[in-house]
Amino acid sequence: MLRCIAIFQPKDWILRRLGAMVRAWLAQ
């Protein structure tokens, strides 16, 4: 499980950024 977290952490900021973009787009 920790290994999976370590693998996915580099993508975490990308997912957060995508989430913020989607939220901003939906809020228009």
Summary of the structure (lengths in Angstrom):
residues: 28
radius of gyration: 12.2
end to end distance: 38.0
largest distance: 38.4
contacts: 46
relative contact order: 0.12
helix: 89%
strand: 0%
